[in-house]
Amino acid sequence: MTEQKSNIYMIPIEAIQSMKPAPAQNQFRDYPDVITVQQAAVLLGVCKNTVYKLIKEKSLPCRRIGTAIRIRKKDVQLFLRKAS
């Protein structure tokens, strides 16, 4: 008997669909209402420098607390909706 090799193209569509990441709303649930630049970068799927650029361009609102930058989770969600 010959052993059958697995082929990614032979995986049923249902199996592939079940591997999809959770909807964006679920990923936001684990974060506080006010997040850091690093957390925003993770949620947006970009690097921190891109988040700083979005802030500088005033595309992503933020608040400065001393030298720290904080972003409302709501603003990140709104940015993603507008970008879609």
Secondary structure, 3 states (H helix, E strand, C coil): CCCCCCCHHHCCHHHHHHCCCCCHHHHHCCCCCEECHHHHHHHHCCCHHHHHHHHHCCCCCCEEECCEEEEEHHHHHHHHHHHC
